[in-house]
């Protein structure tokens, strides 16, 4: 999977003390890895949010950023199968699984093995 996925930091509005210990990070930005205009990314993320709300999963906003690039998305409390299905629906190459402070990259095509990225507690970027 792309090296930039391993360099991502995450911005959330949650206090570390109340962060869930098992969730997936999913975005709808840049489907199939293609750079997409901001308006289309916003529209895709709105559709993603509607799908999450319709499924009644718990969620919270998350921004993944790497160097000069950022993508809005959501931390979603759902199963692995549900998260991969949602990632595929929004044409994502990969999603992140967070469990017990570990961040794992999950291939939505289910071809490549999961890849350890780091610790959630260390990959949370400052909000300012």
HELIX and SHEET records of a PDB file:
HELIX    1   1 UNK A    3  UNK A    7  5                                   5    
HELIX    2   2 UNK A   16  UNK A   18  5                                   3    
HELIX    3   3 UNK A   31  UNK A   33  5                                   3    
HELIX    4   4 UNK A   38  UNK A   55  1                                  18    
HELIX    5   5 UNK A   80  UNK A   89  1                                  10    
HELIX    6   6 UNK A  120  UNK A  123  1                                   4    
SHEET    1   A 7 UNK A   9  UNK A  12  0                                        
SHEET    2   A 7 UNK A  58  UNK A  66 -1                                        
SHEET    3   A 7 UNK A  69  UNK A  77 -1                                        
SHEET    4   A 7 UNK A  22  UNK A  27 -1                                        
SHEET    5   A 7 UNK A  94  UNK A  99 -1                                        
SHEET    6   A 7 UNK A 102  UNK A 107 -1                                        
SHEET    7   A 7 UNK A 115  UNK A 119 -1                                        
END                                                                             
